[in-house]
Amino acid sequence: MTDHERESGFTRGDLARATGCNIETIRYYEKTGLLPDPPRTDAGYRIYSAAHATRLRFILRARELGFSMEDIRGLMGLEDGAAPTCAEVKERTERHLSDVRARIADLRRIETVLAATASRCSGAEVPDCPVLDAISNPADP
């Protein structure tokens, strides 16, 4: 790649700033194959294209939504080299949604136990603590 071609792309630092992604995370996505290796200049500098930035934003958004690396790989068609169908994406998304709903239900149960336990705690400078008792004896929420 010539220096002129370098001017039309992003350095890794530029890509990090443009997407809000940590440089180490970009390296990790390259190492795991989610982000393709960019071409290099004659001097050996990596130069990322707008397509790299678009793909990185997709990965970051999918991670924000809680998709696993494996799911992201599938959503991008990296598992079998073919673009997924809408039906495949829907199935993967519904499976993920089910997992999210289960985690939300778990968090609601935790919230109930913590709220009940905290309400029994006086917060005074005394040795007995209902919160510690509840943690030590989970049968007594």
C-alpha positions as CSV (number, residue, x, y, z in Angstrom):
1,M,0.0,0.0,0.0
2,T,1.4,3.4,-0.9
3,D,1.4,6.5,1.3
4,H,-1.4,7.9,-0.8
5,E,-3.6,4.9,-0.1
6,R,-2.8,5.3,3.6
7,E,-4.3,8.8,3.6
8,S,-7.7,7.4,2.6
9,G,-7.9,5.0,5.6
10,F,-7.7,4.9,9.4
11,T,-4.8,4.0,11.6
12,R,-5.7,1.7,14.5
13,G,-5.8,4.7,16.8
14,D,-8.0,6.6,14.4
15,L,-10.3,3.6,14.2
16,A,-10.4,3.4,18.0
17,R,-11.4,7.0,18.3
18,A,-13.9,6.8,15.4
19,T,-15.7,3.9,17.0
20,G,-15.1,4.4,20.7
21,C,-13.4,1.0,20.9
22,N,-10.3,0.3,22.9
23,I,-7.2,-0.4,20.8
24,E,-6.6,-3.7,22.7
25,T,-10.2,-4.7,21.9
26,I,-9.6,-4.1,18.2
27,R,-6.5,-6.3,18.3
28,Y,-8.5,-9.0,20.1
29,Y,-11.2,-8.9,17.4
30,E,-8.5,-9.2,14.7
31,K,-6.9,-12.1,16.5
32,T,-10.3,-14.0,16.9
33,G,-11.2,-13.3,13.2
34,L,-14.2,-11.1,13.8
35,L,-12.4,-8.2,12.3
36,P,-10.3,-8.9,9.2
37,D,-6.6,-8.0,9.1
38,P,-6.2,-4.6,7.4
39,P,-3.8,-4.0,4.6
40,R,-0.4,-2.4,5.4
41,T,1.4,0.5,4.0
42,D,4.9,0.0,2.6
43,A,6.2,1.1,6.0
44,G,4.2,-1.7,7.7
45,Y,1.4,0.5,9.2
46,R,-2.1,-1.1,9.3
47,I,-4.7,1.0,7.5
48,Y,-8.3,0.3,8.2
49,S,-11.1,1.1,5.7
50,A,-14.6,2.5,6.2
51,A,-15.8,-1.2,5.9
52,H,-13.6,-2.1,8.9
53,A,-15.2,0.8,10.9
54,T,-18.7,-0.4,9.9
55,R,-18.0,-3.9,10.9
56,L,-16.4,-2.9,14.2
57,R,-19.5,-0.8,15.0
58,F,-21.7,-3.8,14.2
59,I,-19.6,-6.0,16.6
60,L,-19.7,-3.4,19.3
61,R,-23.5,-2.9,19.0
62,A,-24.0,-6.7,19.1
63,R,-21.8,-6.9,22.2
64,E,-23.9,-4.1,23.8
65,L,-27.0,-6.2,23.2
66,G,-25.3,-9.1,24.9
67,F,-24.7,-11.3,22.0
68,S,-21.8,-13.8,22.5
69,M,-18.8,-13.8,20.3
70,E,-20.1,-17.1,18.7
71,D,-23.4,-15.5,18.0
72,I,-21.8,-12.4,16.4
73,R,-19.7,-14.8,14.3
74,G,-22.9,-16.4,13.2
75,L,-24.7,-13.2,12.6
76,M,-21.9,-12.1,10.3
77,G,-21.8,-15.4,8.5
78,L,-18.3,-16.3,9.7
79,E,-19.3,-19.7,11.0
80,D,-19.8,-21.3,7.6
81,G,-18.7,-18.5,5.2
82,A,-22.2,-17.7,4.0
83,A,-24.4,-14.8,4.9
84,P,-27.1,-16.0,7.3
85,T,-30.7,-16.0,6.3
86,C,-33.3,-13.8,8.1
87,A,-34.7,-17.0,9.6
88,E,-31.3,-18.0,11.0
89,V,-30.8,-14.5,12.5
90,K,-34.3,-14.6,14.0
91,E,-33.7,-18.0,15.6
92,R,-30.4,-16.9,17.0
93,T,-31.9,-13.7,18.3
94,E,-34.9,-15.4,19.9
95,R,-32.6,-17.8,21.6
96,H,-30.6,-14.9,22.9
97,L,-33.8,-13.1,24.0
98,S,-34.8,-16.2,26.0
99,D,-31.5,-16.1,27.8
100,V,-31.8,-12.4,28.5
101,R,-35.3,-12.9,29.9
102,A,-34.1,-15.7,32.1
103,R,-31.3,-13.4,33.4
104,I,-33.8,-10.6,34.1
105,A,-36.0,-13.1,36.1
106,D,-32.9,-14.1,38.1
107,L,-32.1,-10.4,38.7
108,R,-35.7,-9.7,39.9
109,R,-35.4,-12.6,42.4
110,I,-32.1,-11.2,43.6
111,E,-33.6,-7.7,43.9
112,T,-36.5,-9.1,46.0
113,V,-34.2,-10.9,48.4
114,L,-31.8,-7.9,48.7
115,A,-34.6,-5.5,49.3
116,A,-36.2,-7.7,51.9
117,T,-32.8,-8.2,53.6
118,A,-31.8,-4.6,53.5
119,S,-35.2,-3.5,55.0
120,R,-34.4,-5.7,58.0
121,C,-31.0,-4.1,58.5
122,S,-30.9,-1.2,61.0
123,G,-27.6,0.1,59.7
124,A,-26.6,0.7,63.3
125,E,-23.1,0.0,64.7
126,V,-24.1,-3.4,66.1
127,P,-22.5,-6.8,65.7
128,D,-25.6,-8.5,64.4
129,C,-26.3,-7.9,60.7
130,P,-29.3,-9.4,58.9
131,V,-27.6,-9.0,55.5
132,L,-24.6,-11.1,56.6
133,D,-27.1,-13.6,58.2
134,A,-29.0,-13.9,54.9
135,I,-25.8,-14.5,53.0
136,S,-24.6,-17.1,55.5
137,N,-28.0,-18.8,55.7
138,P,-29.6,-18.6,52.2
139,A,-32.7,-20.6,53.4
140,D,-33.6,-17.5,55.5
141,P,-34.0,-14.7,52.9
